[in-house]
Amino acid sequence: MTSTDEELVARSIGGDSDSFNELVLRWERPIYALAYRTIGREEDARDVCQETFLRAFRALPGFRGQAKFSSWLYRIALNLCRDWIRRERRAPIVQAPEDVDVMELAAAAEPTESIEDLVARKDLSRAVERLMALLPEEQRTAIVLKEYHGLTFQEIAELVGCPLSTVKTRLYQGLTVLRRELAKGEPKKTKATL
């Protein structure tokens, strides 16, 4: 039987390191994905992910359960991403994709998906990643948390510390820009055009 986050947290606070390791295994991929989509660099996203769990482990005795463990973890990760962006003093970037390997594409394709469909889907995904990197941090964060991590508007509002209506506005504005730029074709290279 799988333990809940709350049960694992309680056991971790009680000194059971295996319980915290289980929490890491459960949340490592979503936290890495959040960091990568926010920062846009694999190595830095791995560093943020690792630092998130290190800070969570150190602060776990102070965790009172007023928010869900996942929300608390997301907040730590988002704060670390913001620190990274400020420290780098630049907009996040998305790494340029390597040359497309047709054999890799064929292996990754769904059985009913043609190579052309898979290439088109990957091209769209890359275009969205490039455009996401150009959005203001607040809009990008709202989109990542809602669309990629499935958080509710209320959870996002609590996580980023702003009113519910602000979260909805940021999401709407960010998605509007993405749709408009995707409809134009190739994304522009500067923020000024958005």
N, CA, C and O of each residue as an XYZ file, in Angstrom:
776
protein
N       0.848     -1.184      0.000
C       0.000      0.000      0.000
C       0.893      1.246      0.000
O       1.861      1.331      0.756
N       0.559      2.181     -0.836
C       1.334      3.405     -0.967
C       0.938      4.398      0.121
O      -0.244      4.621      0.384
N       1.939      4.976      0.735
C       1.704      5.971      1.787
C       1.419      7.330      1.155
O       1.894      7.624      0.059
N       0.642      8.152      1.850
C       0.387      9.516      1.392
C       1.607     10.376      1.688
O       2.481      9.992      2.465
N       1.652     11.537      1.059
C       2.738     12.480      1.338
C       2.774     12.829      2.821
O       3.844     12.905      3.426
N       1.601     13.038      3.397
C       1.521     13.437      4.801
C       2.099     12.365      5.721
O       2.801     12.674      6.684
N       1.797     11.100      5.416
C       2.340      9.996      6.221
C       3.859      9.924      6.088
O       4.569      9.719      7.073
N       4.346     10.093      4.867
C       5.792     10.054      4.639
C       6.489     11.224      5.335
O       7.576     11.065      5.890
N       5.860     12.396      5.302
C       6.429     13.563      5.982
C       6.513     13.298      7.479
O       7.540     13.565      8.104
N       5.438     12.774      8.053
C       5.419     12.507      9.497
C       6.516     11.516      9.880
O       7.210     11.702     10.880
N       6.663     10.478      9.089
C       7.712      9.487      9.387
C       9.099     10.084      9.190
O      10.027      9.762      9.932
N       9.244     10.955      8.189
C      10.542     11.605      7.940
C      10.928     12.497      9.110
O      12.076     12.496      9.554
N       9.960     13.254      9.601
C      10.208     14.124     10.752
C      10.610     13.275     11.957
O      11.407     13.704     12.792
N      10.051     12.066     12.038
C      10.380     11.152     13.117
C      11.730     10.470     12.950
O      12.131      9.674     13.800
N      12.439     10.776     11.859
C      13.782     10.234     11.680
C      13.908      9.119     10.657
O      14.995      8.566     10.490
N      12.820      8.771      9.961
C      12.869      7.705      8.965
C      13.351      8.266      7.624
O      12.581      8.876      6.882
N      14.632      8.052      7.328
C      15.203      8.615      6.096
C      14.638      7.940      4.846
O      14.586      8.561      3.784
N      14.219      6.690      4.956
C      13.633      6.012      3.794
C      12.345      6.696      3.344
O      12.036      6.728      2.153
N      11.603      7.236      4.293
C      10.363      7.939      3.947
C      10.664      9.203      3.158
O       9.961      9.522      2.200
N      11.707      9.924      3.556
C      12.053     11.123      2.795
C      12.557     10.730      1.404
O      12.252     11.406      0.421
N      13.320      9.649      1.319
C      13.786      9.173      0.007
C      12.610      8.831     -0.894
O      12.664      9.063     -2.102
N      11.549      8.280     -0.315
C      10.352      7.974     -1.096
C       9.693      9.257     -1.608
O       9.199      9.303     -2.734
N       9.692     10.295     -0.771
C       9.162     11.590     -1.213
C       9.991     12.151     -2.370
O       9.445     12.702     -3.326
N      11.304     12.007     -2.273
C      12.181     12.480     -3.355
C      11.851     11.733     -4.639
O      11.694     12.347     -5.693
N      11.747     10.409     -4.555
C      11.432      9.619     -5.751
C      10.081     10.017     -6.337
O       9.917     10.051     -7.557
N       9.132     10.311     -5.486
C       7.781     10.671     -5.931
C       7.746     12.036     -6.607
O       7.019     12.219     -7.583
N       8.528     13.010     -6.097
C       8.414     14.398     -6.556
C       9.597     14.901     -7.372
O       9.582     16.045     -7.827
N      10.619     14.075     -7.569
C      11.803     14.527     -8.287
C      11.496     14.944     -9.727
O      11.925     16.012    -10.164
N      10.775     14.131    -10.449
C      10.467     14.468    -11.856
C       9.622     15.723    -11.987
O       9.953     16.581    -12.805
N       8.527     15.875    -11.209
C       7.751     17.115    -11.339
C       8.547     18.363    -10.952
O       8.389     19.412    -11.577
N       9.395     18.262     -9.937
C      10.184     19.426     -9.522
C      11.238     19.750    -10.582
O      11.470     20.919    -10.891
N      11.873     18.721    -11.137
C      12.839     18.956    -12.209
C      12.134     19.599    -13.408
O      12.642     20.557    -13.991
N      10.972     19.070    -13.768
C      10.225     19.612    -14.912
C       9.863     21.079    -14.684
O       9.972     21.900    -15.596
N       9.434     21.402    -13.474
C       9.120     22.793    -13.150
C      10.359     23.671    -13.313
O      10.295     24.738    -13.924
N      11.477     23.222    -12.768
C      12.715     24.002    -12.859
C      13.161     24.145    -14.306
O      13.578     25.225    -14.722
N      13.078     23.079    -15.066
C      13.518     23.136    -16.468
C      12.626     24.074    -17.281
O      13.119     24.857    -18.093
N      11.334     23.994    -17.064
C      10.422     24.858    -17.824
C      10.531     26.310    -17.399
O      10.208     27.211    -18.174
N      10.984     26.548    -16.175
C      11.144     27.913    -15.696
C      12.486     28.496    -16.123
O      12.558     29.651    -16.544
N      13.541     27.706    -16.016
C      14.900     28.181    -16.298
C      15.319     27.907    -17.735
O      15.906     28.766    -18.392
N      15.017     26.714    -18.218
C      15.339     26.374    -19.596
C      16.704     25.755    -19.810
O      17.130     25.611    -20.956
N      17.402     25.387    -18.758
C      18.717     24.751    -18.880
C      18.732     23.481    -18.048
O      18.413     23.504    -16.859
N      19.107     22.369    -18.679
C      19.084     21.080    -17.995
C      19.944     21.064    -16.739
O      19.472     20.697    -15.663
N      21.195     21.456    -16.872
C      22.124     21.379    -15.742
C      21.651     22.246    -14.576
O      21.676     21.811    -13.424
N      21.225     23.457    -14.874
C      20.747     24.345    -13.815
C      19.448     23.829    -13.202
O      19.223     23.980    -12.002
N      18.599     23.223    -14.022
C      17.357     22.648    -13.501
C      17.662     21.484    -12.559
O      16.996     21.326    -11.536
N      18.660     20.672    -12.896
C      19.067     19.580    -11.997
C      19.585     20.144    -10.677
O      19.276     19.625     -9.605
N      20.377     21.212    -10.769
C      20.898     21.843     -9.545
C      19.761     22.378     -8.674
O      19.761     22.190     -7.458
N      18.798     23.043     -9.304
C      17.651     23.583     -8.562
C      16.854     22.447     -7.932
O      16.419     22.554     -6.785
N      16.664     21.375     -8.667
C      15.926     20.223     -8.146
C      16.630     19.650     -6.915
O      15.998     19.392     -5.890
N      17.926     19.460     -7.027
C      18.701     18.920     -5.909
C      18.650     19.864     -4.700
O      18.464     19.424     -3.566
N      18.815     21.145     -4.955
C      18.787     22.129     -3.868
C      17.389     22.198     -3.237
O      17.266     22.419     -2.032
N      16.348     22.014     -4.038
C      14.981     22.009     -3.511
C      14.822     20.924     -2.457
O      14.297     21.181     -1.374
N      15.270     19.721     -2.766
C      15.120     18.623     -1.814
C      16.047     18.778     -0.612
O      15.697     18.385      0.501
N      17.208     19.341     -0.834
C      18.114     19.596      0.292
C      17.474     20.589      1.270
O      17.484     20.379      2.483
N      16.919     21.673      0.718
C      16.269     22.668      1.576
C      15.016     22.103      2.238
O      14.731     22.389      3.400
N      14.278     21.301      1.487
C      13.075     20.688      2.072
C      13.465     19.767      3.220
O      12.810     19.772      4.262
N      14.509     18.985      3.049
C      14.954     18.075      4.100
C      15.348     18.849      5.356
O      14.989     18.473      6.472
N      16.091     19.937      5.154
C      16.527     20.745      6.293
C      15.358     21.445      6.989
O      15.370     21.617      8.208
N      14.354     21.845      6.214
C      13.226     22.596      6.776
C      12.061     21.701      7.185
O      11.084     22.184      7.757
N      12.151     20.417      6.901
C      11.040     19.503      7.172
C      10.542     19.537      8.614
O       9.330     19.474      8.822
N      11.415     19.635      9.624
C      10.885     19.699     10.995
C       9.967     20.910     11.228
O       9.118     20.882     12.120
N      10.135     21.959     10.434
C       9.289     23.140     10.574
C       8.022     23.079      9.733
O       7.177     23.968      9.835
N       7.872     22.048      8.904
C       6.689     21.902      8.054
C       5.487     21.551      8.931
O       5.489     20.533      9.624
N       4.476     22.389      8.893
C       3.313     22.215      9.780
C       2.088     21.650      9.065
O       1.056     21.425      9.697
N       2.186     21.422      7.782
C       1.063     20.850      7.055
C      -0.058     21.820      6.769
O      -1.179     21.399      6.485
N       0.218     23.125      6.838
C      -0.816     24.115      6.531
C      -1.129     24.123      5.038
O      -2.228     24.496      4.629
N      -0.163     23.711      4.234
C      -0.356     23.538      2.792
C       0.009     22.097      2.461
O       0.631     21.407      3.268
N      -0.380     21.647      1.274
C       0.019     20.314      0.857
C       1.545     20.273      0.728
O       2.172     21.286      0.418
N       2.125     19.125      0.961
C       3.571     18.969      0.835
C       4.030     19.363     -0.563
O       5.056     20.026     -0.719
N       3.269     18.954     -1.586
C       3.651     19.270     -2.963
C       3.668     20.779     -3.200
O       4.561     21.285     -3.879
N       2.693     21.503     -2.649
C       2.661     22.964     -2.801
C       3.863     23.595     -2.114
O       4.480     24.518     -2.645
N       4.186     23.094     -0.942
C       5.350     23.587     -0.195
C       6.628     23.343     -0.996
O       7.494     24.215     -1.067
N       6.742     22.167     -1.593
C       7.916     21.820     -2.400
C       7.994     22.692     -3.655
O       9.069     23.173     -4.014
N       6.844     22.896     -4.325
C       6.815     23.770     -5.504
C       7.251     25.191     -5.142
O       7.970     25.836     -5.906
N       6.816     25.674     -3.983
C       7.196     27.031     -3.566
C       8.716     27.125     -3.386
O       9.332     28.101     -3.815
N       9.313     26.126     -2.760
C      10.766     26.120     -2.589
C      11.446     26.152     -3.960
O      12.371     26.933     -4.183
N      10.982     25.303     -4.869
C      11.581     25.231     -6.205
C      11.411     26.548     -6.961
O      12.355     27.025     -7.591
N      10.221     27.137     -6.904
C       9.993     28.411     -7.603
C      10.878     29.515     -7.047
O      11.422     30.319     -7.805
N      11.024     29.557     -5.730
C      11.901     30.564     -5.131
C      13.343     30.371     -5.585
O      14.043     31.346     -5.857
N      13.786     29.136     -5.667
C      15.147     28.866     -6.142
C      15.301     29.252     -7.618
O      16.345     29.765     -8.020
N      14.275     29.008     -8.412
C      14.315     29.413     -9.830
C      14.408     30.932     -9.950
O      15.184     31.453    -10.751
N      13.615     31.631     -9.153
C      13.665     33.100     -9.184
C      15.043     33.599     -8.764
O      15.588     34.526     -9.362
N      15.597     32.974     -7.728
C      16.956     33.351     -7.295
C      17.951     33.139     -8.424
O      18.822     33.981     -8.648
N      17.832     32.028     -9.135
C      18.748     31.721    -10.237
C      18.611     32.781    -11.337
O      19.612     33.270    -11.861
N      17.377     33.130    -11.678
C      17.145     34.121    -12.735
C      17.730     35.470    -12.328
O      18.383     36.132    -13.134
N      17.499     35.878    -11.084
C      18.068     37.144    -10.600
C      19.589     37.102    -10.602
O      20.245     38.059    -11.013
N      20.138     36.001    -10.148
C      21.593     35.862    -10.075
C      22.217     35.904    -11.474
O      23.281     36.492    -11.672
N      21.558     35.289    -12.416
C      22.073     35.278    -13.790
C      21.811     36.593    -14.509
O      22.446     36.898    -15.518
N      20.870     37.367    -13.981
C      20.503     38.672    -14.551
C      20.207     38.600    -16.046
O      20.652     39.432    -16.835
N      19.466     37.612    -16.387
C      19.070     37.469    -17.784
C      17.797     36.650    -17.862
O      17.388     36.001    -16.899
N      17.202     36.695    -18.996
C      15.994     35.914    -19.197
C      16.374     34.445    -19.299
O      17.453     34.115    -19.791
N      15.505     33.572    -18.842
C      15.788     32.157    -18.981
C      15.889     31.784    -20.452
O      15.250     32.403    -21.303
N      16.679     30.789    -20.740
C      16.807     30.352    -22.122
C      16.460     28.887    -22.229
O      16.590     28.129    -21.268
N      16.026     28.506    -23.389
C      15.754     27.107    -23.662
C      16.864     26.625    -24.570
O      17.183     27.267    -25.571
N      17.450     25.495    -24.220
C      18.558     24.982    -24.999
C      18.107     24.661    -26.415
O      17.001     24.170    -26.642
N      18.978     24.946    -27.346
C      18.687     24.610    -28.723
C      18.684     23.096    -28.877
O      19.589     22.433    -28.370
N      17.699     22.529    -29.558
C      17.660     21.074    -29.702
C      18.794     20.584    -30.584
O      19.240     21.278    -31.497
N      19.256     19.359    -30.288
C      20.284     18.733    -31.104
C      19.665     18.357    -32.446
O      18.445     18.397    -32.603
N      20.504     17.994    -33.411
C      19.985     17.535    -34.694
C      19.031     16.369    -34.469
O      19.255     15.525    -33.601
N      17.987     16.334    -35.245
C      16.975     15.299    -35.077
C      17.525     13.972    -35.584
O      18.012     13.885    -36.711
N      17.447     12.946    -34.753
C      17.862     11.597    -35.113
C      16.610     10.827    -35.508
O      15.740     10.588    -34.670
N      16.510     10.440    -36.768
C      15.313      9.785    -37.283
C      15.051      8.461    -36.564
O      13.896      8.123    -36.304
N      16.105      7.706    -36.241
C      15.924      6.438    -35.533
C      15.332      6.675    -34.145
O      14.467      5.924    -33.696
N      15.804      7.724    -33.471
C      15.268      8.063    -32.148
C      13.809      8.472    -32.271
O      12.985      8.087    -31.442
N      13.485      9.247    -33.296
C      12.099      9.648    -33.513
C      11.212      8.434    -33.744
O      10.110      8.348    -33.201
N      11.692      7.505    -34.545
C      10.902      6.317    -34.845
C      10.652      5.506    -33.570
O       9.555      4.983    -33.376
N      11.652      5.401    -32.711
C      11.508      4.642    -31.467
C      10.552      5.333    -30.503
O       9.865      4.661    -29.734
N      10.496      6.674    -30.532
C       9.661      7.431    -29.606
C       8.218      7.562    -30.082
O       7.342      7.950    -29.310
N       7.973      7.246    -31.330
C       6.638      7.440    -31.900
C       5.633      6.447    -31.321
O       5.969      5.305    -31.006
N       4.403      6.907    -31.193
C       3.311      6.016    -30.816
C       3.090      5.067    -31.998
O       3.381      5.428    -33.138
N       2.588      3.876    -31.742
C       2.395      2.922    -32.841
C       1.529      3.468    -33.976
O       1.744      3.118    -35.136
N       0.556      4.315    -33.657
C      -0.338      4.850    -34.686
C       0.133      6.192    -35.237
O      -0.520      6.766    -36.108
N       1.273      6.701    -34.730
C       1.749      8.024    -35.125
C       2.821      7.889    -36.202
O       3.782      7.136    -36.048
N       2.640      8.631    -37.295
C       3.640      8.583    -38.363
C       4.851      9.422    -37.968
O       4.776     10.253    -37.062
N       5.949      9.198    -38.648
C       7.167      9.977    -38.392
C       6.887     11.457    -38.652
O       7.378     12.316    -37.919
N       6.102     11.761    -39.689
C       5.784     13.146    -40.003
C       5.004     13.805    -38.862
O       5.258     14.955    -38.505
N       4.049     13.055    -38.295
C       3.274     13.578    -37.169
C       4.165     13.805    -35.954
O       4.032     14.818    -35.267
N       5.069     12.873    -35.684
C       5.975     13.003    -34.544
C       6.901     14.201    -34.721
O       7.118     14.957    -33.774
N       7.448     14.383    -35.917
C       8.323     15.533    -36.182
C       7.536     16.831    -36.008
O       8.041     17.787    -35.419
N       6.308     16.870    -36.516
C       5.478     18.070    -36.372
C       5.191     18.356    -34.901
O       5.224     19.511    -34.476
N       4.908     17.300    -34.113
C       4.636     17.484    -32.688
C       5.878     17.996    -31.971
O       5.779     18.882    -31.122
N       7.054     17.448    -32.303
C       8.302     17.899    -31.678
C       8.621     19.340    -32.084
O       9.100     20.121    -31.262
N       8.359     19.696    -33.347
C       8.583     21.069    -33.797
C       7.682     22.038    -33.033
O       8.125     23.109    -32.618
N       6.423     21.662    -32.850
C       5.497     22.513    -32.098
C       5.969     22.643    -30.654
O       5.934     23.732    -30.081
N       6.406     21.541    -30.073
C       6.890     21.568    -28.690
C       8.090     22.503    -28.549
O       8.170     23.273    -27.591
N       9.019     22.437    -29.500
C      10.192     23.331    -29.467
C       9.771     24.793    -29.613
O      10.307     25.669    -28.934
N       8.808     25.052    -30.503
C       8.334     26.428    -30.703
C       7.697     26.955    -29.411
O       7.928     28.102    -29.028
N       6.902     26.124    -28.748
C       6.279     26.537    -27.492
C       7.353     26.811    -26.443
O       7.261     27.800    -25.715
N       8.378     25.945    -26.351
C       9.461     26.165    -25.388
C      10.176     27.487    -25.654
O      10.476     28.231    -24.720
N      10.449     27.781    -26.929
C      11.123     29.047    -27.258
C      10.255     30.245    -26.871
O      10.751     31.229    -26.322
N       8.972     30.154    -27.159
C       8.067     31.251    -26.816
C       7.901     31.391    -25.307
O       7.829     32.504    -24.786
N       7.842     30.270    -24.613
C       7.710     30.319    -23.145
C       8.891     31.067    -22.536
O       8.719     31.807    -21.567
N      10.082     30.885    -23.089
C      11.273     31.549    -22.558
C      11.191     33.064    -22.731
O      11.868     33.808    -22.021
N      10.371     33.518    -23.664
C      10.250     34.948    -23.923
C       9.168     35.624    -23.078
O       9.121     36.851    -22.987
N       8.303     34.819    -22.462
C       7.229     35.385    -21.637
C       7.790     35.951    -20.341
O       8.830     35.499    -19.862
N       7.106     36.939    -19.770
C       7.502     37.405    -18.433
C       7.411     36.240    -17.436
O       6.592     35.334    -17.591
N       8.253     36.286    -16.434
C       8.343     35.190    -15.457
C       6.990     34.833    -14.841
O       6.680     33.654    -14.675
N       6.184     35.841    -14.501
C       4.903     35.584    -13.843
C       3.947     34.806    -14.754
O       3.258     33.893    -14.298
N       3.907     35.168    -16.036
C       3.040     34.461    -16.974
C       3.550     33.042    -17.208
O       2.767     32.092    -17.229
N       4.856     32.902    -17.382
C       5.458     31.587    -17.618
C       5.181     30.666    -16.427
O       4.827     29.501    -16.606
N       5.344     31.193    -15.217
C       5.106     30.387    -14.016
C       3.659     29.929    -13.950
O       3.396     28.762    -13.661
N       2.719     30.822    -14.211
C       1.290     30.468    -14.176
C       0.990     29.370    -15.197
O       0.272     28.419    -14.889
N       1.526     29.494    -16.392
C       1.285     28.492    -17.438
C       1.889     27.148    -17.045
O       1.234     26.113    -17.169
N       3.123     27.160    -16.576
C       3.796     25.914    -16.198
C       3.026     25.203    -15.090
O       2.785     23.998    -15.172
N       2.642     25.942    -14.060
C       1.954     25.312    -12.930
C       0.564     24.807    -13.308
O       0.138     23.758    -12.825
N      -0.141     25.536    -14.160
C      -1.505     25.142    -14.535
C      -1.500     24.062    -15.619
O      -2.122     23.012    -15.459
N      -0.802     24.325    -16.711
C      -0.887     23.448    -17.871
C       0.013     22.216    -17.782
O      -0.368     21.143    -18.252
N       1.189     22.352    -17.192
C       2.120     21.226    -17.129
C       2.006     20.435    -15.830
O       2.262     19.231    -15.817
N       1.624     21.096    -14.739
C       1.575     20.413    -13.444
C       0.162     20.234    -12.909
O      -0.033     19.574    -11.888
N      -0.828     20.815    -13.588
C      -2.219     20.575    -13.261
C      -2.708     21.165    -11.951
O      -3.700     20.694    -11.394
N      -2.028     22.190    -11.451
C      -2.478     22.824    -10.217
C      -3.730     23.650    -10.489
O      -3.931     24.133    -11.604
N      -4.560     23.808     -9.484
C      -5.757     24.641     -9.621
C      -5.345     26.115     -9.527
O      -4.241     26.434     -9.084
N      -6.239     26.995     -9.945
C      -5.965     28.428     -9.836
C      -5.705     28.811     -8.378
O      -4.807     29.600     -8.083
N      -6.502     28.242     -7.475
C      -6.359     28.555     -6.054
C      -4.986     28.094     -5.537
O      -4.327     28.821     -4.793
N      -4.562     26.897     -5.930
C      -3.250     26.396     -5.501
C      -2.129     27.293     -6.027
O      -1.166     27.582     -5.317
N      -2.266     27.725     -7.266
C      -1.248     28.605     -7.848
C      -1.227     29.938     -7.107
O      -0.155     30.460     -6.801
N      -2.395     30.489     -6.818
C      -2.480     31.774     -6.105
C      -1.788     31.668     -4.746
O      -1.038     32.563     -4.358
N      -2.037     30.587     -4.034
C      -1.406     30.396     -2.729
C       0.104     30.204     -2.880
O       0.888     30.703     -2.073
N       0.491     29.486     -3.908
C       1.903     29.177     -4.134
C       2.720     30.423     -4.464
O       3.817     30.608     -3.938
N       2.186     31.269     -5.329
C       2.948     32.455     -5.738
C       2.609     33.690     -4.904
O       3.249     34.732     -5.042
N       1.607     33.569     -4.046
C       1.282     34.663     -3.139
C       0.619     35.855     -3.791
O       0.989     37.000     -3.531
N      -0.367     35.588     -4.645
C      -1.100     36.696     -5.264
C      -2.576     36.321     -5.359
O      -2.928     35.155     -5.178
N      -3.448     37.300     -5.644
C      -4.883     37.016     -5.729
C      -5.217     36.057     -6.870
O      -4.504     35.981     -7.871
N      -6.303     35.340     -6.696
C      -6.781     34.387     -7.686
C      -6.980     35.053     -9.049
O      -6.610     34.484    -10.076
N      -7.555     36.241     -9.062
C      -7.811     36.944    -10.321
C      -6.507     37.284    -11.049
O      -6.472     37.300    -12.279
N      -5.446     37.552    -10.304
C      -4.152     37.854    -10.914
C      -3.594     36.623    -11.611
O      -3.042     36.718    -12.708
N      -3.739     35.464    -10.972
C      -3.271     34.218    -11.577
C      -4.016     33.972    -12.885
O      -3.401     33.637    -13.897
N      -5.332     34.137    -12.867
C      -6.133     33.917    -14.071
C      -5.721     34.882    -15.176
O      -5.623     34.489    -16.339
N      -5.482     36.135    -14.823
C      -5.061     37.136    -15.805
C      -3.712     36.775    -16.405
O      -3.535     36.835    -17.621
N      -2.756     36.399    -15.553
C      -1.424     36.030    -16.043
C      -1.508     34.838    -16.989
O      -0.867     34.829    -18.040
N      -2.294     33.837    -16.620
C      -2.437     32.654    -17.461
C      -3.080     33.031    -18.794
O      -2.598     32.631    -19.854
N      -4.156     33.791    -18.742
C      -4.862     34.197    -19.959
C      -3.948     35.010    -20.874
O      -3.896     34.762    -22.078
N      -3.225     35.983    -20.306
C      -2.345     36.814    -21.119
C      -1.208     35.993    -21.725
O      -0.883     36.157    -22.901
N      -0.613     35.123    -20.940
C       0.477     34.290    -21.444
C       0.016     33.360    -22.553
O       0.676     33.244    -23.585
N      -1.118     32.697    -22.343
C      -1.641     31.791    -23.372
C      -2.043     32.551    -24.634
O      -1.878     32.044    -25.744
N      -2.573     33.769    -24.469
C      -2.929     34.592    -25.627
C      -1.691     34.905    -26.465
O      -1.727     34.808    -27.691
N      -0.607     35.276    -25.807
C       0.646     35.565    -26.517
C       1.141     34.307    -27.226
O       1.534     34.364    -28.391
N       1.125     33.174    -26.528
C       1.578     31.925    -27.150
C       0.754     31.594    -28.387
O       1.309     31.279    -29.439
N      -0.570     31.665    -28.265
C      -1.433     31.352    -29.411
C      -1.171     32.305    -30.579
O      -1.066     31.876    -31.728
N      -1.066     33.606    -30.271
C      -0.853     34.601    -31.316
C       0.477     34.352    -32.040
O       0.534     34.370    -33.270
N       1.531     34.122    -31.276
C       2.849     33.916    -31.882
C       2.934     32.593    -32.630
O       3.588     32.516    -33.670
N       2.286     31.555    -32.120
C       2.277     30.273    -32.828
C       1.508     30.387    -34.138
O       1.866     29.758    -35.134
N       0.440     31.200    -34.132
C      -0.336     31.398    -35.361
C       0.485     32.128    -36.424
O       0.282     31.922    -37.621
N       1.412     32.982    -35.982
C       2.275     33.722    -36.915
C       3.304     32.823    -37.573
O       3.749     33.086    -38.690
N       3.676     31.768    -36.881
C       4.730     30.900    -37.403
C       5.921     30.907    -36.492
O       5.765     30.741    -35.283
N       7.111     31.093    -37.025
C       8.362     31.065    -36.256
C       8.354     32.147    -35.190
O       8.070     33.307    -35.490
N       8.666     31.781    -33.928
C       8.678     32.780    -32.855
C       9.738     33.844    -33.063
O      10.802     33.594    -33.630
N       9.416     35.033    -32.588
C      10.350     36.154    -32.672
C      11.455     35.965    -31.653
O      11.310     35.180    -30.716
N      12.564     36.681    -31.827
C      13.739     36.488    -30.985
C      13.859     37.468    -29.832
O      14.747     37.317    -28.992
N      12.990     38.469    -29.768
C      13.140     39.460    -28.684
C      11.840     39.610    -27.932
O      10.761     39.347    -28.463
N      11.956     40.032    -26.700
C      10.777     40.265    -25.867
C       9.968     41.447    -26.378
O       8.751     41.491    -26.198
N      10.624     42.390    -27.006
C       9.950     43.623    -27.452
C       8.826     43.314    -28.430
O       7.853     44.065    -28.501
N       8.940     42.208    -29.197
C       7.903     41.878    -30.175
C       6.693     41.226    -29.538
O       5.636     41.141    -30.164
N       6.828     40.762    -28.300
C       5.688     40.135    -27.632
C       4.840     41.207    -27.011
O       3.819     40.906    -26.392
